[in-house]
């Protein structure tokens, strides 16, 4: 999607506001004893109040309102009835459709008390996103985003999950272009003004960097049991700093 009129900009901003509101609510509610299934119910109720619905459910038949991935699960986790426990690392991934516009964002939180490794892992994913925002400019090459992410993750000593990547978003969840989290020399095409993309570093405390799909057919986990962290926002490219639509 490329935003080139006020109607599309306002539509994407509204979808982004629903994402941000949902993430704040879920982050506050992710406490010991609360189940991911309860968090999913809360998200569904909030969506309904805003005239929104789950884009993954509508587009792919996902049996959830939001994806919630715990510990070594990375993305697309189906909310379970296992209560969250102290030390769990929880990824909250929110992608509603609001009036025909789709926005996508995720953050990772840890249930207190937080281990030093979990704290550093979550900070790594967030820092990698921040570095990507410094180079996500109209006229700059797409692969600069992956270079920035990969460099920051390596600097912090964690493992990049290269099989998973960002993407265009706006009218549907997954649109062109693909946005790898590592440097891809062929992706030299320049970013353009108004382009809407989801930038989403995914990192692990393990070493393999490999991903597997669980038997539920949805949840993607690390193969070596390493904890995972995921941080994502939907952004609009400009000539200056990107406009973060889901903050």
C-alpha positions in Angstrom: 0.0 0.0 0.0 1.1 3.5 -0.8 -0.6 6.4 1.0 -1.2 9.3 -1.3 -4.4 10.9 0.0 -5.8 12.1 3.3 -8.5 9.4 3.3 -6.0 6.5 3.3 -3.8 8.3 5.8 -6.7 8.8 8.3 -7.8 5.2 7.7 -4.4 3.8 8.5 -4.0 6.1 11.5 -7.4 4.8 12.9 -6.3 1.2 12.4 -3.0 2.0 14.1 -4.7 3.6 17.1 -6.8 0.4 17.6 -3.6 -1.6 17.5 -1.8 0.7 20.0 -4.8 0.7 22.4 -5.0 -3.1 22.2 -1.3 -3.6 22.9 -1.3 -1.3 25.9 -4.3 -3.2 27.4 -2.8 -6.6 26.8 0.6 -5.5 28.2 -1.1 -4.4 31.4 -3.2 -7.5 31.6 -0.3 -10.0 31.1 0.2 -10.9 34.7 0.8 -14.2 36.6 -2.3 -16.4 36.6 -3.9 -14.8 33.5 -4.2 -17.1 30.5 -3.4 -16.2 26.9 -7.0 -17.2 26.1 -8.3 -14.6 28.5 -6.1 -12.0 26.8 -7.4 -13.0 23.4 -11.0 -12.6 24.7 -10.1 -9.1 26.0 -8.7 -8.2 22.6 -11.8 -9.4 20.8 -14.0 -7.3 23.1 -11.9 -4.2 22.4 -12.0 -4.8 18.6 -15.8 -5.0 18.8 -16.0 -1.7 20.6 -14.0 -0.1 17.8 -15.8 -1.7 14.9 -12.7 -3.8 14.2 -12.1 -7.5 13.5 -9.2 -9.9 13.4 -7.5 -9.7 10.0 -5.7 -13.1 10.5 -9.1 -14.7 11.2 -10.7 -13.0 8.2 -7.9 -13.6 5.7 -6.4 -16.9 6.8 -9.0 -18.5 9.1 -6.9 -18.1 12.3 -9.0 -19.3 15.3 -8.0 -16.2 17.3 -8.4 -12.5 17.7 -4.7 -11.9 18.3 -1.6 -14.2 18.3 0.1 -14.7 21.7 3.5 -16.6 21.7 5.2 -17.6 24.9 8.9 -18.3 25.7 10.3 -20.3 22.7 7.3 -19.7 20.5 8.1 -16.8 18.2 5.0 -15.8 16.2 1.5 -16.9 15.4 1.0 -18.6 18.8 -2.5 -19.7 19.5 -3.7 -18.5 22.9 -3.8 -21.4 25.3 -5.5 -21.9 28.7 -2.1 -22.3 30.5 -1.8 -19.5 33.0 1.1 -17.2 32.5 3.8 -17.7 35.1 6.6 -15.6 36.6 9.5 -15.3 34.1 7.4 -16.1 31.0 8.4 -14.1 27.9 5.2 -13.2 26.0 4.8 -11.8 22.5 1.6 -10.0 21.8 0.9 -9.7 18.0 -2.1 -7.5 17.1 -3.5 -7.2 13.5 -7.0 -5.8 13.2 -8.9 -4.7 10.1 -10.6 -1.4 10.8 -12.9 -0.1 8.1 -10.9 -1.9 5.4 -7.5 -0.8 6.7 -5.1 -3.3 8.3 -2.3 -2.3 10.7 0.1 -4.8 12.4 2.3 -4.4 15.4 3.8 -6.6 18.2 5.7 -6.3 21.4 7.3 -8.7 23.8 6.8 -8.5 27.6 8.2 -10.6 30.4 6.1 -11.6 33.4 7.9 -10.4 36.6 10.4 -11.2 37.9 12.3 -10.8 34.6 15.5 -12.7 34.1 18.6 -10.7 32.9 18.6 -12.7 29.6 15.0 -12.0 28.9 15.4 -8.3 29.6 18.4 -8.1 27.3 16.6 -10.1 24.6 13.5 -7.9 24.6 15.8 -4.8 24.5 17.6 -6.3 21.5 14.5 -6.6 19.4 13.4 -3.1 20.3 16.9 -1.6 19.6 17.0 -3.4 16.2 13.8 -1.8 15.2 15.0 1.6 16.3 18.1 1.2 14.2 16.0 0.3 11.2 14.0 3.5 11.6 17.2 5.5 11.1 17.6 4.2 7.6 14.0 3.7 6.5 13.8 6.8 4.3 12.4 7.6 0.8 15.2 7.1 -1.7 17.2 4.8 0.5 17.5 1.1 -0.5 15.1 -1.5 1.0 18.0 -3.7 2.1 19.3 -1.0 4.4 16.5 -1.9 6.9 17.8 -5.5 7.1 21.4 -4.4 7.3 20.6 -2.2 10.3 18.6 -4.9 12.1 21.2 -7.6 11.5 24.1 -5.4 12.6 22.3 -4.5 15.9 21.3 -8.0 16.8 24.9 -9.3 16.2 26.3 -6.4 18.3 24.1 -7.5 21.2 25.1 -11.1 21.0 21.7 -12.6 20.1 20.5 -14.7 17.1 18.4 -13.3 14.3 15.6 -15.6 13.1 16.2 -15.1 9.4 13.4 -17.3 8.2 10.8 -14.7 9.3 10.5 -11.2 7.9 8.5 -8.0 7.6 6.2 -7.1 4.8 4.0 -4.5 3.2 0.6 -4.0 4.8 -2.5 -1.8 4.5 -5.3 -3.4 2.6 -4.3 -6.9 3.6 -1.9 -8.4 6.2 0.8 -9.4 3.8 1.6 -7.2 0.8 4.6 -6.4 -1.2 7.4 -5.7 -0.6 9.0 -8.4 1.6 11.2 -6.8 4.2 13.9 -9.2 5.4 15.6 -8.7 8.8 19.0 -9.3 7.3 21.0 -7.7 4.5 19.9 -9.0 1.1 22.2 -7.6 -1.6 19.6 -7.9 -4.4 17.0 -5.7 -2.7 18.4 -2.4 -3.8 15.1 -0.9 -4.9 14.6 2.5 -3.2 11.9 3.0 -0.7 9.3 5.5 -1.8 7.2 8.2 -0.1 4.0 6.9 1.3 4.9 3.2 1.3 3.4 1.3 4.2 5.5 -1.6 5.7 5.6 -3.6 8.8 9.2 -3.8 10.2 9.5 -6.6 12.7 12.8 -7.9 14.1 12.6 -11.4 15.6 15.4 -12.6 17.7 16.3 -15.6 19.9 18.6 -16.4 22.9 19.4 -19.7 21.2 22.0 -20.3 18.6 20.5 -22.3 15.8 18.3 -19.5 14.4 16.0 -22.2 12.9 12.2 -22.2 13.1 9.6 -25.0 13.3 5.9 -25.1 13.0 4.0 -26.8 15.9 1.3 -29.4 15.4 -1.4 -26.8 15.8 -0.4 -25.7 12.3 0.1 -22.1 13.4 2.6 -21.6 16.1 6.2 -21.0 15.0 8.9 -21.9 17.6 12.6 -22.0 17.8 14.1 -25.4 17.2 16.6 -25.3 20.0 14.2 -24.0 22.8 15.8 -20.5 22.8 13.5 -17.7 24.1 12.2 -15.5 21.4 11.4 -11.8 21.3 9.5 -9.9 18.5 9.0 -6.2 18.1 7.0 -4.7 15.2 5.3 -1.5 14.0 3.5 -0.5 10.9 5.3 2.6 9.4 4.8 4.9 6.5 7.9 5.9 4.6 8.7 9.6 4.2 11.7 11.7 3.2 12.5 12.0 6.9 11.8 9.8 9.9 9.1 7.2 9.2 5.6 7.9 10.5 4.9 5.1 13.0 1.2 4.4 12.6 0.8 1.9 15.5 2.6 3.8 18.3 
